[in-house]
Amino acid sequence: MEKALKRFDKDYIHYMIETEPTMSISKIVNLMKIYTTYPIWEKYPNYLRKHFWKEHTFWMEGYFACSVGNVSEEMLQKYIEN
């Protein structure tokens, strides 16, 4: 992945990602979930054990992704930041 911009809200995270066209969206989401679950568990183990007592999971199974067409990168960045 070449670039990523993220913003956290209460129940979701916005990401703006630029990547190779050969990489599928589902693969990108899967990698993001894999690479972030362990550090989150490292930082908040006691809290997470109360909610995820069966296994070390964190993310929901699904995701929402969309692409943008005729919008500048700056405009999309402002949308995510605001």
mmCIF file of the N, C-alpha and C atoms, coordinates in Angstrom:
data_MODEL
# 
_entry.id   MODEL 
# 
loop_
_atom_site.group_PDB 
_atom_site.id 
_atom_site.type_symbol 
_atom_site.label_atom_id 
_atom_site.label_alt_id 
_atom_site.label_comp_id 
_atom_site.label_asym_id 
_atom_site.label_entity_id 
_atom_site.label_seq_id 
_atom_site.pdbx_PDB_ins_code 
_atom_site.Cartn_x 
_atom_site.Cartn_y 
_atom_site.Cartn_z 
_atom_site.occupancy 
_atom_site.B_iso_or_equiv 
_atom_site.pdbx_formal_charge 
_atom_site.auth_seq_id 
_atom_site.auth_comp_id 
_atom_site.auth_asym_id 
_atom_site.auth_atom_id 
_atom_site.pdbx_PDB_model_num 
ATOM 1   N N  . MET A 1 1  ? 0.842   -1.164  0.000   1.00 0.00 ? 1  MET A N  1 
ATOM 2   C CA . MET A 1 1  ? 0.000   0.000   0.000   1.00 0.00 ? 1  MET A CA 1 
ATOM 3   C C  . MET A 1 1  ? 0.890   1.232   0.000   1.00 0.00 ? 1  MET A C  1 
ATOM 4   N N  . GLU A 1 2  ? 0.612   2.138   -0.870  1.00 0.00 ? 2  GLU A N  1 
ATOM 5   C CA . GLU A 1 2  ? 1.458   3.314   -1.003  1.00 0.00 ? 2  GLU A CA 1 
ATOM 6   C C  . GLU A 1 2  ? 1.104   4.421   -0.022  1.00 0.00 ? 2  GLU A C  1 
ATOM 7   N N  . LYS A 1 3  ? -0.191  4.735   0.106   1.00 0.00 ? 3  LYS A N  1 
ATOM 8   C CA . LYS A 1 3  ? -0.614  5.836   0.969   1.00 0.00 ? 3  LYS A CA 1 
ATOM 9   C C  . LYS A 1 3  ? -1.835  5.421   1.757   1.00 0.00 ? 3  LYS A C  1 
ATOM 10  N N  . ALA A 1 4  ? -1.968  5.949   2.944   1.00 0.00 ? 4  ALA A N  1 
ATOM 11  C CA . ALA A 1 4  ? -3.176  5.721   3.733   1.00 0.00 ? 4  ALA A CA 1 
ATOM 12  C C  . ALA A 1 4  ? -3.431  6.924   4.629   1.00 0.00 ? 4  ALA A C  1 
ATOM 13  N N  . LEU A 1 5  ? -4.676  7.354   4.670   1.00 0.00 ? 5  LEU A N  1 
ATOM 14  C CA . LEU A 1 5  ? -5.121  8.408   5.578   1.00 0.00 ? 5  LEU A CA 1 
ATOM 15  C C  . LEU A 1 5  ? -6.243  7.795   6.378   1.00 0.00 ? 5  LEU A C  1 
ATOM 16  N N  . LYS A 1 6  ? -6.236  7.979   7.681   1.00 0.00 ? 6  LYS A N  1 
ATOM 17  C CA . LYS A 1 6  ? -7.301  7.384   8.478   1.00 0.00 ? 6  LYS A CA 1 
ATOM 18  C C  . LYS A 1 6  ? -7.866  8.391   9.452   1.00 0.00 ? 6  LYS A C  1 
ATOM 19  N N  . ARG A 1 7  ? -9.123  8.147   9.821   1.00 0.00 ? 7  ARG A N  1 
ATOM 20  C CA . ARG A 1 7  ? -9.806  8.960   10.828  1.00 0.00 ? 7  ARG A CA 1 
ATOM 21  C C  . ARG A 1 7  ? -10.695 8.040   11.629  1.00 0.00 ? 7  ARG A C  1 
ATOM 22  N N  . PHE A 1 8  ? -10.619 8.142   12.930  1.00 0.00 ? 8  PHE A N  1 
ATOM 23  C CA . PHE A 1 8  ? -11.424 7.319   13.819  1.00 0.00 ? 8  PHE A CA 1 
ATOM 24  C C  . PHE A 1 8  ? -12.643 8.093   14.268  1.00 0.00 ? 8  PHE A C  1 
ATOM 25  N N  . ASP A 1 9  ? -13.797 7.486   14.175  1.00 0.00 ? 9  ASP A N  1 
ATOM 26  C CA . ASP A 1 9  ? -15.015 8.026   14.745  1.00 0.00 ? 9  ASP A CA 1 
ATOM 27  C C  . ASP A 1 9  ? -15.481 7.049   15.815  1.00 0.00 ? 9  ASP A C  1 
ATOM 28  N N  . LYS A 1 10 ? -16.638 7.279   16.381  1.00 0.00 ? 10 LYS A N  1 
ATOM 29  C CA . LYS A 1 10 ? -17.093 6.450   17.489  1.00 0.00 ? 10 LYS A CA 1 
ATOM 30  C C  . LYS A 1 10 ? -17.219 4.977   17.109  1.00 0.00 ? 10 LYS A C  1 
ATOM 31  N N  . ASP A 1 11 ? -17.840 4.691   15.974  1.00 0.00 ? 11 ASP A N  1 
ATOM 32  C CA . ASP A 1 11 ? -18.119 3.298   15.612  1.00 0.00 ? 11 ASP A CA 1 
ATOM 33  C C  . ASP A 1 11 ? -17.436 2.833   14.342  1.00 0.00 ? 11 ASP A C  1 
ATOM 34  N N  . TYR A 1 12 ? -16.614 3.656   13.754  1.00 0.00 ? 12 TYR A N  1 
ATOM 35  C CA . TYR A 1 12 ? -16.001 3.259   12.490  1.00 0.00 ? 12 TYR A CA 1 
ATOM 36  C C  . TYR A 1 12 ? -14.729 4.045   12.227  1.00 0.00 ? 12 TYR A C  1 
ATOM 37  N N  . ILE A 1 13 ? -14.002 3.601   11.214  1.00 0.00 ? 13 ILE A N  1 
ATOM 38  C CA . ILE A 1 13 ? -12.756 4.239   10.818  1.00 0.00 ? 13 ILE A CA 1 
ATOM 39  C C  . ILE A 1 13 ? -12.828 4.526   9.327   1.00 0.00 ? 13 ILE A C  1 
ATOM 40  N N  . HIS A 1 14 ? -12.468 5.747   8.955   1.00 0.00 ? 14 HIS A N  1 
ATOM 41  C CA . HIS A 1 14 ? -12.347 6.100   7.542   1.00 0.00 ? 14 HIS A CA 1 
ATOM 42  C C  . HIS A 1 14 ? -10.897 5.884   7.124   1.00 0.00 ? 14 HIS A C  1 
ATOM 43  N N  . TYR A 1 15 ? -10.681 5.235   6.010   1.00 0.00 ? 15 TYR A N  1 
ATOM 44  C CA . TYR A 1 15 ? -9.350  5.106   5.426   1.00 0.00 ? 15 TYR A CA 1 
ATOM 45  C C  . TYR A 1 15 ? -9.400  5.564   3.981   1.00 0.00 ? 15 TYR A C  1 
ATOM 46  N N  . MET A 1 16 ? -8.402  6.295   3.573   1.00 0.00 ? 16 MET A N  1 
ATOM 47  C CA . MET A 1 16 ? -8.207  6.587   2.156   1.00 0.00 ? 16 MET A CA 1 
ATOM 48  C C  . MET A 1 16 ? -6.908  5.887   1.791   1.00 0.00 ? 16 MET A C  1 
ATOM 49  N N  . ILE A 1 17 ? -6.993  4.948   0.883   1.00 0.00 ? 17 ILE A N  1 
ATOM 50  C CA . ILE A 1 17 ? -5.844  4.103   0.564   1.00 0.00 ? 17 ILE A CA 1 
ATOM 51  C C  . ILE A 1 17 ? -5.583  4.145   -0.935  1.00 0.00 ? 17 ILE A C  1 
ATOM 52  N N  . GLU A 1 18 ? -4.327  4.273   -1.278  1.00 0.00 ? 18 GLU A N  1 
ATOM 53  C CA . GLU A 1 18 ? -3.903  4.144   -2.664  1.00 0.00 ? 18 GLU A CA 1 
ATOM 54  C C  . GLU A 1 18 ? -3.048  2.893   -2.742  1.00 0.00 ? 18 GLU A C  1 
ATOM 55  N N  . THR A 1 19 ? -3.360  2.020   -3.674  1.00 0.00 ? 19 THR A N  1 
ATOM 56  C CA . THR A 1 19 ? -2.647  0.761   -3.768  1.00 0.00 ? 19 THR A CA 1 
ATOM 57  C C  . THR A 1 19 ? -2.544  0.322   -5.212  1.00 0.00 ? 19 THR A C  1 
ATOM 58  N N  . GLU A 1 20 ? -1.859  -0.768  -5.429  1.00 0.00 ? 20 GLU A N  1 
ATOM 59  C CA . GLU A 1 20 ? -1.743  -1.340  -6.767  1.00 0.00 ? 20 GLU A CA 1 
ATOM 60  C C  . GLU A 1 20 ? -3.109  -1.844  -7.215  1.00 0.00 ? 20 GLU A C  1 
ATOM 61  N N  . PRO A 1 21 ? -3.443  -1.701  -8.488  1.00 0.00 ? 21 PRO A N  1 
ATOM 62  C CA . PRO A 1 21 ? -4.761  -2.162  -8.961  1.00 0.00 ? 21 PRO A CA 1 
ATOM 63  C C  . PRO A 1 21 ? -4.935  -3.677  -8.904  1.00 0.00 ? 21 PRO A C  1 
ATOM 64  N N  . THR A 1 22 ? -3.855  -4.407  -8.741  1.00 0.00 ? 22 THR A N  1 
ATOM 65  C CA . THR A 1 22 ? -3.957  -5.868  -8.668  1.00 0.00 ? 22 THR A CA 1 
ATOM 66  C C  . THR A 1 22 ? -4.360  -6.365  -7.283  1.00 0.00 ? 22 THR A C  1 
ATOM 67  N N  . MET A 1 23 ? -4.327  -5.501  -6.285  1.00 0.00 ? 23 MET A N  1 
ATOM 68  C CA . MET A 1 23 ? -4.669  -5.906  -4.920  1.00 0.00 ? 23 MET A CA 1 
ATOM 69  C C  . MET A 1 23 ? -6.167  -5.698  -4.688  1.00 0.00 ? 23 MET A C  1 
ATOM 70  N N  . SER A 1 24 ? -6.848  -6.740  -4.265  1.00 0.00 ? 24 SER A N  1 
ATOM 71  C CA . SER A 1 24 ? -8.297  -6.646  -4.063  1.00 0.00 ? 24 SER A CA 1 
ATOM 72  C C  . SER A 1 24 ? -8.624  -5.907  -2.767  1.00 0.00 ? 24 SER A C  1 
ATOM 73  N N  . ILE A 1 25 ? -9.792  -5.321  -2.741  1.00 0.00 ? 25 ILE A N  1 
ATOM 74  C CA . ILE A 1 25 ? -10.246 -4.600  -1.550  1.00 0.00 ? 25 ILE A CA 1 
ATOM 75  C C  . ILE A 1 25 ? -10.370 -5.554  -0.375  1.00 0.00 ? 25 ILE A C  1 
ATOM 76  N N  . SER A 1 26 ? -10.888 -6.750  -0.619  1.00 0.00 ? 26 SER A N  1 
ATOM 77  C CA . SER A 1 26 ? -11.034 -7.708  0.477   1.00 0.00 ? 26 SER A CA 1 
ATOM 78  C C  . SER A 1 26 ? -9.673  -8.087  1.062   1.00 0.00 ? 26 SER A C  1 
ATOM 79  N N  . LYS A 1 27 ? -8.637  -8.184  0.249   1.00 0.00 ? 27 LYS A N  1 
ATOM 80  C CA . LYS A 1 27 ? -7.291  -8.500  0.739   1.00 0.00 ? 27 LYS A CA 1 
ATOM 81  C C  . LYS A 1 27 ? -6.753  -7.345  1.586   1.00 0.00 ? 27 LYS A C  1 
ATOM 82  N N  . ILE A 1 28 ? -6.977  -6.110  1.135   1.00 0.00 ? 28 ILE A N  1 
ATOM 83  C CA . ILE A 1 28 ? -6.523  -4.939  1.887   1.00 0.00 ? 28 ILE A CA 1 
ATOM 84  C C  . ILE A 1 28 ? -7.191  -4.899  3.261   1.00 0.00 ? 28 ILE A C  1 
ATOM 85  N N  . VAL A 1 29 ? -8.514  -5.097  3.304   1.00 0.00 ? 29 VAL A N  1 
ATOM 86  C CA . VAL A 1 29 ? -9.245  -5.077  4.569   1.00 0.00 ? 29 VAL A CA 1 
ATOM 87  C C  . VAL A 1 29 ? -8.763  -6.203  5.469   1.00 0.00 ? 29 VAL A C  1 
ATOM 88  N N  . ASN A 1 30 ? -8.577  -7.388  4.901   1.00 0.00 ? 30 ASN A N  1 
ATOM 89  C CA . ASN A 1 30 ? -8.101  -8.527  5.680   1.00 0.00 ? 30 ASN A CA 1 
ATOM 90  C C  . ASN A 1 30 ? -6.729  -8.229  6.295   1.00 0.00 ? 30 ASN A C  1 
ATOM 91  N N  . LEU A 1 31 ? -5.816  -7.675  5.519   1.00 0.00 ? 31 LEU A N  1 
ATOM 92  C CA . LEU A 1 31 ? -4.485  -7.347  6.044   1.00 0.00 ? 31 LEU A CA 1 
ATOM 93  C C  . LEU A 1 31 ? -4.550  -6.288  7.141   1.00 0.00 ? 31 LEU A C  1 
ATOM 94  N N  . MET A 1 32 ? -5.387  -5.276  6.942   1.00 0.00 ? 32 MET A N  1 
ATOM 95  C CA . MET A 1 32 ? -5.531  -4.236  7.969   1.00 0.00 ? 32 MET A CA 1 
ATOM 96  C C  . MET A 1 32 ? -6.032  -4.846  9.276   1.00 0.00 ? 32 MET A C  1 
ATOM 97  N N  . LYS A 1 33 ? -6.995  -5.750  9.203   1.00 0.00 ? 33 LYS A N  1 
ATOM 98  C CA . LYS A 1 33 ? -7.530  -6.378  10.412  1.00 0.00 ? 33 LYS A CA 1 
ATOM 99  C C  . LYS A 1 33 ? -6.488  -7.269  11.074  1.00 0.00 ? 33 LYS A C  1 
ATOM 100 N N  . ILE A 1 34 ? -5.755  -8.031  10.270  1.00 0.00 ? 34 ILE A N  1 
ATOM 101 C CA . ILE A 1 34 ? -4.721  -8.916  10.815  1.00 0.00 ? 34 ILE A CA 1 
ATOM 102 C C  . ILE A 1 34 ? -3.635  -8.110  11.522  1.00 0.00 ? 34 ILE A C  1 
ATOM 103 N N  . TYR A 1 35 ? -3.132  -7.062  10.871  1.00 0.00 ? 35 TYR A N  1 
ATOM 104 C CA . TYR A 1 35 ? -2.014  -6.299  11.421  1.00 0.00 ? 35 TYR A CA 1 
ATOM 105 C C  . TYR A 1 35 ? -2.383  -5.384  12.578  1.00 0.00 ? 35 TYR A C  1 
ATOM 106 N N  . THR A 1 36 ? -3.660  -5.131  12.793  1.00 0.00 ? 36 THR A N  1 
ATOM 107 C CA . THR A 1 36 ? -4.043  -4.232  13.888  1.00 0.00 ? 36 THR A CA 1 
ATOM 108 C C  . THR A 1 36 ? -4.602  -4.959  15.110  1.00 0.00 ? 36 THR A C  1 
ATOM 109 N N  . THR A 1 37 ? -5.088  -6.180  14.949  1.00 0.00 ? 37 THR A N  1 
ATOM 110 C CA . THR A 1 37 ? -5.697  -6.893  16.075  1.00 0.00 ? 37 THR A CA 1 
ATOM 111 C C  . THR A 1 37 ? -4.698  -7.120  17.212  1.00 0.00 ? 37 THR A C  1 
ATOM 112 N N  . TYR A 1 38 ? -3.529  -7.640  16.923  1.00 0.00 ? 38 TYR A N  1 
ATOM 113 C CA . TYR A 1 38 ? -2.556  -7.940  17.969  1.00 0.00 ? 38 TYR A CA 1 
ATOM 114 C C  . TYR A 1 38 ? -2.147  -6.689  18.756  1.00 0.00 ? 38 TYR A C  1 
ATOM 115 N N  . PRO A 1 39 ? -1.774  -5.574  18.093  1.00 0.00 ? 39 PRO A N  1 
ATOM 116 C CA . PRO A 1 39 ? -1.412  -4.377  18.871  1.00 0.00 ? 39 PRO A CA 1 
ATOM 117 C C  . PRO A 1 39 ? -2.560  -3.843  19.735  1.00 0.00 ? 39 PRO A C  1 
ATOM 118 N N  . ILE A 1 40 ? -3.778  -3.952  19.258  1.00 0.00 ? 40 ILE A N  1 
ATOM 119 C CA . ILE A 1 40 ? -4.928  -3.506  20.054  1.00 0.00 ? 40 ILE A CA 1 
ATOM 120 C C  . ILE A 1 40 ? -5.073  -4.381  21.292  1.00 0.00 ? 40 ILE A C  1 
ATOM 121 N N  . TRP A 1 41 ? -4.914  -5.701  21.126  1.00 0.00 ? 41 TRP A N  1 
ATOM 122 C CA . TRP A 1 41 ? -4.984  -6.613  22.276  1.00 0.00 ? 41 TRP A CA 1 
ATOM 123 C C  . TRP A 1 41 ? -3.827  -6.377  23.240  1.00 0.00 ? 41 TRP A C  1 
ATOM 124 N N  . GLU A 1 42 ? -2.666  -6.037  22.717  1.00 0.00 ? 42 GLU A N  1 
ATOM 125 C CA . GLU A 1 42 ? -1.521  -5.737  23.579  1.00 0.00 ? 42 GLU A CA 1 
ATOM 126 C C  . GLU A 1 42 ? -1.791  -4.515  24.446  1.00 0.00 ? 42 GLU A C  1 
ATOM 127 N N  . LYS A 1 43 ? -2.467  -3.530  23.887  1.00 0.00 ? 43 LYS A N  1 
ATOM 128 C CA . LYS A 1 43 ? -2.689  -2.273  24.591  1.00 0.00 ? 43 LYS A CA 1 
ATOM 129 C C  . LYS A 1 43 ? -3.867  -2.329  25.563  1.00 0.00 ? 43 LYS A C  1 
ATOM 130 N N  . TYR A 1 44 ? -4.922  -3.084  25.229  1.00 0.00 ? 44 TYR A N  1 
ATOM 131 C CA . TYR A 1 44 ? -6.147  -3.100  26.043  1.00 0.00 ? 44 TYR A CA 1 
ATOM 132 C C  . TYR A 1 44 ? -6.600  -4.515  26.412  1.00 0.00 ? 44 TYR A C  1 
ATOM 133 N N  . PRO A 1 45 ? -5.741  -5.360  26.936  1.00 0.00 ? 45 PRO A N  1 
ATOM 134 C CA . PRO A 1 45 ? -6.128  -6.756  27.171  1.00 0.00 ? 45 PRO A CA 1 
ATOM 135 C C  . PRO A 1 45 ? -7.245  -6.932  28.206  1.00 0.00 ? 45 PRO A C  1 
ATOM 136 N N  . ASN A 1 46 ? -7.187  -6.216  29.282  1.00 0.00 ? 46 ASN A N  1 
ATOM 137 C CA . ASN A 1 46 ? -8.196  -6.385  30.338  1.00 0.00 ? 46 ASN A CA 1 
ATOM 138 C C  . ASN A 1 46 ? -9.587  -5.968  29.879  1.00 0.00 ? 46 ASN A C  1 
ATOM 139 N N  . TYR A 1 47 ? -9.665  -4.861  29.197  1.00 0.00 ? 47 TYR A N  1 
ATOM 140 C CA . TYR A 1 47 ? -10.952 -4.394  28.683  1.00 0.00 ? 47 TYR A CA 1 
ATOM 141 C C  . TYR A 1 47 ? -11.504 -5.362  27.636  1.00 0.00 ? 47 TYR A C  1 
ATOM 142 N N  . LEU A 1 48 ? -10.666 -5.797  26.714  1.00 0.00 ? 48 LEU A N  1 
ATOM 143 C CA . LEU A 1 48 ? -11.135 -6.658  25.628  1.00 0.00 ? 48 LEU A CA 1 
ATOM 144 C C  . LEU A 1 48 ? -11.539 -8.047  26.113  1.00 0.00 ? 48 LEU A C  1 
ATOM 145 N N  . ARG A 1 49 ? -10.881 -8.567  27.149  1.00 0.00 ? 49 ARG A N  1 
ATOM 146 C CA . ARG A 1 49 ? -11.254 -9.884  27.687  1.00 0.00 ? 49 ARG A CA 1 
ATOM 147 C C  . ARG A 1 49 ? -12.689 -9.903  28.198  1.00 0.00 ? 49 ARG A C  1 
ATOM 148 N N  . LYS A 1 50 ? -13.177 -8.757  28.669  1.00 0.00 ? 50 LYS A N  1 
ATOM 149 C CA . LYS A 1 50 ? -14.553 -8.676  29.153  1.00 0.00 ? 50 LYS A CA 1 
ATOM 150 C C  . LYS A 1 50 ? -15.562 -8.831  28.023  1.00 0.00 ? 50 LYS A C  1 
ATOM 151 N N  . HIS A 1 51 ? -15.203 -8.413  26.819  1.00 0.00 ? 51 HIS A N  1 
ATOM 152 C CA . HIS A 1 51 ? -16.127 -8.418  25.687  1.00 0.00 ? 51 HIS A CA 1 
ATOM 153 C C  . HIS A 1 51 ? -15.877 -9.548  24.693  1.00 0.00 ? 51 HIS A C  1 
ATOM 154 N N  . PHE A 1 52 ? -14.644 -9.998  24.590  1.00 0.00 ? 52 PHE A N  1 
ATOM 155 C CA . PHE A 1 52 ? -14.281 -11.050 23.634  1.00 0.00 ? 52 PHE A CA 1 
ATOM 156 C C  . PHE A 1 52 ? -13.635 -12.201 24.396  1.00 0.00 ? 52 PHE A C  1 
ATOM 157 N N  . TRP A 1 53 ? -14.395 -12.892 25.192  1.00 0.00 ? 53 TRP A N  1 
ATOM 158 C CA . TRP A 1 53 ? -13.839 -13.897 26.089  1.00 0.00 ? 53 TRP A CA 1 
ATOM 159 C C  . TRP A 1 53 ? -13.545 -15.217 25.386  1.00 0.00 ? 53 TRP A C  1 
ATOM 160 N N  . LYS A 1 54 ? -14.120 -15.494 24.228  1.00 0.00 ? 54 LYS A N  1 
ATOM 161 C CA . LYS A 1 54 ? -13.885 -16.772 23.551  1.00 0.00 ? 54 LYS A CA 1 
ATOM 162 C C  . LYS A 1 54 ? -12.584 -16.789 22.761  1.00 0.00 ? 54 LYS A C  1 
ATOM 163 N N  . GLU A 1 55 ? -12.288 -15.728 22.068  1.00 0.00 ? 55 GLU A N  1 
ATOM 164 C CA . GLU A 1 55 ? -11.104 -15.697 21.204  1.00 0.00 ? 55 GLU A CA 1 
ATOM 165 C C  . GLU A 1 55 ? -10.577 -14.271 21.111  1.00 0.00 ? 55 GLU A C  1 
ATOM 166 N N  . HIS A 1 56 ? -9.347  -14.155 20.680  1.00 0.00 ? 56 HIS A N  1 
ATOM 167 C CA . HIS A 1 56 ? -8.751  -12.834 20.506  1.00 0.00 ? 56 HIS A CA 1 
ATOM 168 C C  . HIS A 1 56 ? -9.156  -12.268 19.153  1.00 0.00 ? 56 HIS A C  1 
ATOM 169 N N  . THR A 1 57 ? -10.293 -11.670 19.142  1.00 0.00 ? 57 THR A N  1 
ATOM 170 C CA . THR A 1 57 ? -10.783 -11.016 17.937  1.00 0.00 ? 57 THR A CA 1 
ATOM 171 C C  . THR A 1 57 ? -11.005 -9.561  18.262  1.00 0.00 ? 57 THR A C  1 
ATOM 172 N N  . PHE A 1 58 ? -11.270 -8.775  17.298  1.00 0.00 ? 58 PHE A N  1 
ATOM 173 C CA . PHE A 1 58 ? -11.578 -7.381  17.558  1.00 0.00 ? 58 PHE A CA 1 
ATOM 174 C C  . PHE A 1 58 ? -12.540 -6.827  16.524  1.00 0.00 ? 58 PHE A C  1 
ATOM 175 N N  . TRP A 1 59 ? -12.312 -7.137  15.279  1.00 0.00 ? 59 TRP A N  1 
ATOM 176 C CA . TRP A 1 59 ? -13.084 -6.565  14.185  1.00 0.00 ? 59 TRP A CA 1 
ATOM 177 C C  . TRP A 1 59 ? -14.331 -7.369  13.884  1.00 0.00 ? 59 TRP A C  1 
ATOM 178 N N  . MET A 1 60 ? -15.329 -6.692  13.340  1.00 0.00 ? 60 MET A N  1 
ATOM 179 C CA . MET A 1 60 ? -16.516 -7.367  12.833  1.00 0.00 ? 60 MET A CA 1 
ATOM 180 C C  . MET A 1 60 ? -16.121 -8.145  11.579  1.00 0.00 ? 60 MET A C  1 
ATOM 181 N N  . GLU A 1 61 ? -16.938 -9.122  11.192  1.00 0.00 ? 61 GLU A N  1 
ATOM 182 C CA . GLU A 1 61 ? -16.607 -9.920  10.014  1.00 0.00 ? 61 GLU A CA 1 
ATOM 183 C C  . GLU A 1 61 ? -16.712 -9.124  8.717   1.00 0.00 ? 61 GLU A C  1 
ATOM 184 N N  . GLY A 1 62 ? -17.660 -8.215  8.623   1.00 0.00 ? 62 GLY A N  1 
ATOM 185 C CA . GLY A 1 62 ? -17.883 -7.500  7.377   1.00 0.00 ? 62 GLY A CA 1 
ATOM 186 C C  . GLY A 1 62 ? -17.127 -6.195  7.293   1.00 0.00 ? 62 GLY A C  1 
ATOM 187 N N  . TYR A 1 63 ? -17.329 -5.513  6.194   1.00 0.00 ? 63 TYR A N  1 
ATOM 188 C CA . TYR A 1 63 ? -16.756 -4.192  5.992   1.00 0.00 ? 63 TYR A CA 1 
ATOM 189 C C  . TYR A 1 63 ? -17.540 -3.492  4.889   1.00 0.00 ? 63 TYR A C  1 
ATOM 190 N N  . PHE A 1 64 ? -17.393 -2.197  4.818   1.00 0.00 ? 64 PHE A N  1 
ATOM 191 C CA . PHE A 1 64 ? -17.968 -1.410  3.739   1.00 0.00 ? 64 PHE A CA 1 
ATOM 192 C C  . PHE A 1 64 ? -16.827 -0.704  3.038   1.00 0.00 ? 64 PHE A C  1 
ATOM 193 N N  . ALA A 1 65 ? -16.804 -0.770  1.736   1.00 0.00 ? 65 ALA A N  1 
ATOM 194 C CA . ALA A 1 65 ? -15.775 -0.082  0.961   1.00 0.00 ? 65 ALA A CA 1 
ATOM 195 C C  . ALA A 1 65 ? -16.432 0.532   -0.259  1.00 0.00 ? 65 ALA A C  1 
ATOM 196 N N  . CYS A 1 66 ? -15.932 1.678   -0.650  1.00 0.00 ? 66 CYS A N  1 
ATOM 197 C CA . CYS A 1 66 ? -16.430 2.291   -1.876  1.00 0.00 ? 66 CYS A CA 1 
ATOM 198 C C  . CYS A 1 66 ? -15.270 2.971   -2.575  1.00 0.00 ? 66 CYS A C  1 
ATOM 199 N N  . SER A 1 67 ? -15.447 3.162   -3.854  1.00 0.00 ? 67 SER A N  1 
ATOM 200 C CA . SER A 1 67 ? -14.434 3.887   -4.615  1.00 0.00 ? 67 SER A CA 1 
ATOM 201 C C  . SER A 1 67 ? -15.020 5.242   -4.989  1.00 0.00 ? 67 SER A C  1 
ATOM 202 N N  . VAL A 1 68 ? -14.146 6.156   -5.299  1.00 0.00 ? 68 VAL A N  1 
ATOM 203 C CA . VAL A 1 68 ? -14.605 7.486   -5.703  1.00 0.00 ? 68 VAL A CA 1 
ATOM 204 C C  . VAL A 1 68 ? -14.147 7.726   -7.131  1.00 0.00 ? 68 VAL A C  1 
ATOM 205 N N  . GLY A 1 69 ? -14.965 8.433   -7.835  1.00 0.00 ? 69 GLY A N  1 
ATOM 206 C CA . GLY A 1 69 ? -14.655 8.688   -9.236  1.00 0.00 ? 69 GLY A CA 1 
ATOM 207 C C  . GLY A 1 69 ? -14.034 10.036  -9.444  1.00 0.00 ? 69 GLY A C  1 
ATOM 208 N N  . ASN A 1 70 ? -14.814 10.979  -9.867  1.00 0.00 ? 70 ASN A N  1 
ATOM 209 C CA . ASN A 1 70 ? -14.326 12.282  -10.289 1.00 0.00 ? 70 ASN A CA 1 
ATOM 210 C C  . ASN A 1 70 ? -14.208 13.243  -9.110  1.00 0.00 ? 70 ASN A C  1 
ATOM 211 N N  . VAL A 1 71 ? -13.399 12.865  -8.103  1.00 0.00 ? 71 VAL A N  1 
ATOM 212 C CA . VAL A 1 71 ? -13.187 13.684  -6.913  1.00 0.00 ? 71 VAL A CA 1 
ATOM 213 C C  . VAL A 1 71 ? -11.681 13.804  -6.710  1.00 0.00 ? 71 VAL A C  1 
ATOM 214 N N  . SER A 1 72 ? -11.232 14.992  -6.385  1.00 0.00 ? 72 SER A N  1 
ATOM 215 C CA . SER A 1 72 ? -9.791  15.176  -6.172  1.00 0.00 ? 72 SER A CA 1 
ATOM 216 C C  . SER A 1 72 ? -9.362  14.535  -4.854  1.00 0.00 ? 72 SER A C  1 
ATOM 217 N N  . GLU A 1 73 ? -8.099  14.209  -4.789  1.00 0.00 ? 73 GLU A N  1 
ATOM 218 C CA . GLU A 1 73 ? -7.545  13.637  -3.557  1.00 0.00 ? 73 GLU A CA 1 
ATOM 219 C C  . GLU A 1 73 ? -7.683  14.612  -2.395  1.00 0.00 ? 73 GLU A C  1 
ATOM 220 N N  . GLU A 1 74 ? -7.496  15.898  -2.664  1.00 0.00 ? 74 GLU A N  1 
ATOM 221 C CA . GLU A 1 74 ? -7.611  16.915  -1.613  1.00 0.00 ? 74 GLU A CA 1 
ATOM 222 C C  . GLU A 1 74 ? -9.035  16.983  -1.073  1.00 0.00 ? 74 GLU A C  1 
ATOM 223 N N  . MET A 1 75 ? -10.031 16.902  -1.963  1.00 0.00 ? 75 MET A N  1 
ATOM 224 C CA . MET A 1 75 ? -11.420 16.956  -1.528  1.00 0.00 ? 75 MET A CA 1 
ATOM 225 C C  . MET A 1 75 ? -11.781 15.739  -0.665  1.00 0.00 ? 75 MET A C  1 
ATOM 226 N N  . LEU A 1 76 ? -11.315 14.583  -1.071  1.00 0.00 ? 76 LEU A N  1 
ATOM 227 C CA . LEU A 1 76 ? -11.567 13.369  -0.295  1.00 0.00 ? 76 LEU A CA 1 
ATOM 228 C C  . LEU A 1 76 ? -10.869 13.440  1.067   1.00 0.00 ? 76 LEU A C  1 
ATOM 229 N N  . GLN A 1 77 ? -9.662  13.950  1.086   1.00 0.00 ? 77 GLN A N  1 
ATOM 230 C CA . GLN A 1 77 ? -8.919  14.099  2.344   1.00 0.00 ? 77 GLN A CA 1 
ATOM 231 C C  . GLN A 1 77 ? -9.652  15.034  3.299   1.00 0.00 ? 77 GLN A C  1 
ATOM 232 N N  . LYS A 1 78 ? -10.173 16.137  2.786   1.00 0.00 ? 78 LYS A N  1 
ATOM 233 C CA . LYS A 1 78 ? -10.935 17.066  3.633   1.00 0.00 ? 78 LYS A CA 1 
ATOM 234 C C  . LYS A 1 78 ? -12.192 16.409  4.185   1.00 0.00 ? 78 LYS A C  1 
ATOM 235 N N  . TYR A 1 79 ? -12.863 15.593  3.366   1.00 0.00 ? 79 TYR A N  1 
ATOM 236 C CA . TYR A 1 79 ? -14.056 14.884  3.834   1.00 0.00 ? 79 TYR A CA 1 
ATOM 237 C C  . TYR A 1 79 ? -13.715 13.961  5.004   1.00 0.00 ? 79 TYR A C  1 
ATOM 238 N N  . ILE A 1 80 ? -12.628 13.214  4.866   1.00 0.00 ? 80 ILE A N  1 
ATOM 239 C CA . ILE A 1 80 ? -12.239 12.283  5.925   1.00 0.00 ? 80 ILE A CA 1 
ATOM 240 C C  . ILE A 1 80 ? -11.835 13.036  7.183   1.00 0.00 ? 80 ILE A C  1 
ATOM 241 N N  . GLU A 1 81 ? -11.083 14.102  7.041   1.00 0.00 ? 81 GLU A N  1 
ATOM 242 C CA . GLU A 1 81 ? -10.608 14.852  8.203   1.00 0.00 ? 81 GLU A CA 1 
ATOM 243 C C  . GLU A 1 81 ? -11.728 15.589  8.939   1.00 0.00 ? 81 GLU A C  1 
ATOM 244 N N  . ASN A 1 82 ? -12.786 15.963  8.225   1.00 0.00 ? 82 ASN A N  1 
ATOM 245 C CA . ASN A 1 82 ? -13.873 16.716  8.848   1.00 0.00 ? 82 ASN A CA 1 
ATOM 246 C C  . ASN A 1 82 ? -15.073 15.847  9.114   1.00 0.00 ? 82 ASN A C  1 
# 
